[in-house]
Amino acid sequence: MTTAAINHTSRVHAVLSASAADRWMHCPPSARLAERYPQTSSSYAEEGTRAHEIAEQCLRAFKDGMPEPVYHGDDLRVRAELQPYIDWIVETYNEYKDKSPDTLMLLETRVDFSSVVPDGFGTGDVIIISGTTLHIIDLKFGKGVPVEAALNPQLMLYALGALNLFEDLYDINLVRMTINQPRLDHISTSFASAAEIRYWGDHKVAPVAKQAYEGKGEFACGDWCRWCPVKNCKHRAIVNQKLIEDHPDPAVLSKKDLGAVLQQLDQVKAWMETLKTYATDQILSGEQIPGWKLVEGRSLRKYIDEDKVAAKLKSEDYADAVIFEKRLLGITAMEKTLGKKIFNALLGDLVVKPAGAPTLAPESDKRKECNSATIDFADIKEEE
């Protein structure tokens, strides 16, 4: 069976996109400022786009009762990594279907939330309507950090757009919103009433969106800067430089001041890395940065062809034990090879997870607090 290619790359994106809502809601002027900078892609972004295309193809085949397309090369790897996501979607849909035979599942559906965001629209990966429940599901294929669904503006805008789209056809009371990250084995779900979503849109989003669309409002720095196309933002530079200048010596900080600085530490580090990447890209494109140049970094020797190396040594009568290493597969690789169920059945009692090394984290972190009285430093080992 052949399936027409689903081109997600060619889609038009809104000025105030749902995916960037966390940024422009916190920093309204960034939306128009970002328009001045070319939208660049990366291998990670391209991989994510392809993953969405493959997921849509497979789920559409499921809906139509048809065989999936046959994948080759790297697409085959992506398809395998999507399996938990696809299984979860199918299982969720079937659960809804058992309760309500009229359950509807829509794939890659354009939703319009221009009622609160000027020219606002987006695309929902999976939308399920069952009885009085609307379920918005967003696939994130990256392997960065877990993303939570609670108060996630992207999901909430998709939900608002779906409510607008289906309000004349369905009496929706409950909105369920899920982020599924198959490569992190992370699924996060939050709930809200339809009325709460609409109130949030009218009172929280609309005023800020108007400012952002007009290029007005105040600049603000935060986690959202990480994804901003404006890599050399002057406001971000001023904020981070002031933080460094105001607190030059940690020894003179009070504990209260230290806590405040630590809150911004990751922002400063991220800003510095952003500037280094931006400067490197500028020099590679032919620009000059006064006082700086690119030099060749450290590299490691490597074999041109490992098979030829092995053949050459064998021809000289070197034994396999001399030229090859033999080691037990690591836990992650072994679990993937055997499958989780077999791995747990055979090796579950032979695997231990020691305590991790103490890591500084904000109070909002969901992990349990540890202190010197509860840590046995001698037993701490780095997890594989």
NORQUI-V765484 format. One record per residue. N is the residue number from 0. RES is the residue in three letters. SS is DSSP state (alpha for helix, beta for strand, coil for the rest). Layout:
n	res	ss
N	RES	SS
N	RES	SS
//
This chain:
n	res	ss
0	MET	coil
1	THR	coil
2	THR	coil
3	ALA	coil
4	ALA	coil
5	ILE	coil
6	ASN	coil
7	HIS	coil
8	THR	coil
9	SER	coil
10	ARG	coil
11	VAL	coil
12	HIS	coil
13	ALA	coil
14	VAL	coil
15	LEU	coil
16	SER	coil
17	ALA	coil
18	SER	coil
19	ALA	coil
20	ALA	alpha
21	ASP	alpha
22	ARG	alpha
23	TRP	alpha
24	MET	alpha
25	HIS	alpha
26	CYS	coil
27	PRO	coil
28	PRO	coil
29	SER	alpha
30	ALA	alpha
31	ARG	alpha
32	LEU	alpha
33	ALA	alpha
34	GLU	coil
35	ARG	coil
36	TYR	coil
37	PRO	coil
38	GLN	coil
39	THR	coil
40	SER	coil
41	SER	coil
42	SER	alpha
43	TYR	alpha
44	ALA	alpha
45	GLU	alpha
46	GLU	alpha
47	GLY	alpha
48	THR	alpha
49	ARG	alpha
50	ALA	alpha
51	HIS	alpha
52	GLU	alpha
53	ILE	alpha
54	ALA	alpha
55	GLU	alpha
56	GLN	alpha
57	CYS	alpha
58	LEU	alpha
59	ARG	alpha
60	ALA	alpha
61	PHE	alpha
62	LYS	alpha
63	ASP	alpha
64	GLY	coil
65	MET	coil
66	PRO	coil
67	GLU	coil
68	PRO	coil
69	VAL	coil
70	TYR	coil
71	HIS	coil
72	GLY	alpha
73	ASP	alpha
74	ASP	alpha
75	LEU	alpha
76	ARG	alpha
77	VAL	alpha
78	ARG	alpha
79	ALA	alpha
80	GLU	alpha
81	LEU	alpha
82	GLN	alpha
83	PRO	alpha
84	TYR	alpha
85	ILE	alpha
86	ASP	alpha
87	TRP	alpha
88	ILE	alpha
89	VAL	alpha
90	GLU	alpha
91	THR	alpha
92	TYR	alpha
93	ASN	alpha
94	GLU	alpha
95	TYR	alpha
96	LYS	alpha
97	ASP	alpha
98	LYS	alpha
99	SER	coil
100	PRO	coil
101	ASP	coil
102	THR	coil
103	LEU	beta
104	MET	beta
105	LEU	beta
106	LEU	beta
107	GLU	beta
108	THR	beta
109	ARG	beta
110	VAL	beta
111	ASP	beta
112	PHE	coil
113	SER	coil
114	SER	coil
115	VAL	coil
116	VAL	coil
117	PRO	coil
118	ASP	coil
119	GLY	coil
120	PHE	beta
121	GLY	beta
122	THR	beta
123	GLY	beta
124	ASP	beta
125	VAL	beta
126	ILE	beta
127	ILE	beta
128	ILE	beta
129	SER	beta
130	GLY	coil
131	THR	coil
132	THR	beta
133	LEU	beta
134	HIS	beta
135	ILE	beta
136	ILE	beta
137	ASP	beta
138	LEU	beta
139	LYS	coil
140	PHE	coil
141	GLY	coil
142	LYS	coil
143	GLY	coil
144	VAL	coil
145	PRO	coil
146	VAL	coil
147	GLU	coil
148	ALA	coil
149	ALA	coil
150	LEU	coil
151	ASN	coil
152	PRO	alpha
153	GLN	alpha
154	LEU	alpha
155	MET	alpha
156	LEU	alpha
157	TYR	alpha
158	ALA	alpha
159	LEU	alpha
160	GLY	alpha
161	ALA	alpha
162	LEU	alpha
163	ASN	alpha
164	LEU	alpha
165	PHE	alpha
166	GLU	coil
167	ASP	coil
168	LEU	coil
169	TYR	coil
170	ASP	coil
171	ILE	coil
172	ASN	coil
173	LEU	beta
174	VAL	beta
175	ARG	beta
176	MET	beta
177	THR	beta
178	ILE	beta
179	ASN	beta
180	GLN	beta
181	PRO	alpha
182	ARG	alpha
183	LEU	alpha
184	ASP	coil
185	HIS	beta
186	ILE	beta
187	SER	beta
188	THR	beta
189	SER	beta
190	PHE	beta
191	ALA	beta
192	SER	beta
193	ALA	alpha
194	ALA	alpha
195	GLU	alpha
196	ILE	alpha
197	ARG	alpha
198	TYR	alpha
199	TRP	alpha
200	GLY	alpha
201	ASP	alpha
202	HIS	alpha
203	LYS	alpha
204	VAL	alpha
205	ALA	alpha
206	PRO	alpha
207	VAL	alpha
208	ALA	alpha
209	LYS	alpha
210	GLN	alpha
211	ALA	alpha
212	TYR	alpha
213	GLU	coil
214	GLY	coil
215	LYS	coil
216	GLY	coil
217	GLU	coil
218	PHE	coil
219	ALA	coil
220	CYS	coil
221	GLY	coil
222	ASP	alpha
223	TRP	alpha
224	CYS	alpha
225	ARG	alpha
226	TRP	alpha
227	CYS	coil
228	PRO	coil
229	VAL	coil
230	LYS	coil
231	ASN	coil
232	CYS	coil
233	LYS	alpha
234	HIS	alpha
235	ARG	alpha
236	ALA	alpha
237	ILE	alpha
238	VAL	alpha
239	ASN	alpha
240	GLN	alpha
241	LYS	alpha
242	LEU	alpha
243	ILE	alpha
244	GLU	alpha
245	ASP	alpha
246	HIS	coil
247	PRO	coil
248	ASP	coil
249	PRO	alpha
250	ALA	alpha
251	VAL	alpha
252	LEU	coil
253	SER	coil
254	LYS	alpha
255	LYS	alpha
256	ASP	alpha
257	LEU	alpha
258	GLY	alpha
259	ALA	alpha
260	VAL	alpha
261	LEU	alpha
262	GLN	alpha
263	GLN	alpha
264	LEU	alpha
265	ASP	alpha
266	GLN	alpha
267	VAL	alpha
268	LYS	alpha
269	ALA	alpha
270	TRP	alpha
271	MET	alpha
272	GLU	alpha
273	THR	alpha
274	LEU	alpha
275	LYS	alpha
276	THR	alpha
277	TYR	alpha
278	ALA	alpha
279	THR	alpha
280	ASP	alpha
281	GLN	alpha
282	ILE	alpha
283	LEU	alpha
284	SER	coil
285	GLY	coil
286	GLU	coil
287	GLN	coil
288	ILE	coil
289	PRO	coil
290	GLY	coil
291	TRP	coil
292	LYS	coil
293	LEU	coil
294	VAL	coil
295	GLU	coil
296	GLY	coil
297	ARG	coil
298	SER	coil
299	LEU	coil
300	ARG	coil
301	LYS	coil
302	TYR	coil
303	ILE	coil
304	ASP	coil
305	GLU	alpha
306	ASP	alpha
307	LYS	alpha
308	VAL	alpha
309	ALA	alpha
310	ALA	alpha
311	LYS	alpha
312	LEU	alpha
313	LYS	alpha
314	SER	alpha
315	GLU	coil
316	ASP	coil
317	TYR	coil
318	ALA	coil
319	ASP	alpha
320	ALA	alpha
321	VAL	alpha
322	ILE	alpha
323	PHE	coil
324	GLU	coil
325	LYS	coil
326	ARG	coil
327	LEU	coil
328	LEU	coil
329	GLY	coil
330	ILE	alpha
331	THR	alpha
332	ALA	alpha
333	MET	alpha
334	GLU	alpha
335	LYS	alpha
336	THR	alpha
337	LEU	alpha
338	GLY	coil
339	LYS	alpha
340	LYS	alpha
341	ILE	alpha
342	PHE	alpha
343	ASN	alpha
344	ALA	alpha
345	LEU	alpha
346	LEU	alpha
347	GLY	alpha
348	ASP	alpha
349	LEU	alpha
350	VAL	coil
351	VAL	coil
352	LYS	coil
353	PRO	coil
354	ALA	coil
355	GLY	coil
356	ALA	coil
357	PRO	coil
358	THR	coil
359	LEU	coil
360	ALA	coil
361	PRO	coil
362	GLU	coil
363	SER	coil
364	ASP	coil
365	LYS	coil
366	ARG	coil
367	LYS	coil
368	GLU	coil
369	CYS	coil
370	ASN	coil
371	SER	coil
372	ALA	coil
373	THR	coil
374	ILE	coil
375	ASP	coil
376	PHE	alpha
377	ALA	alpha
378	ASP	alpha
379	ILE	coil
380	LYS	coil
381	GLU	coil
382	GLU	coil
383	GLU	coil
//
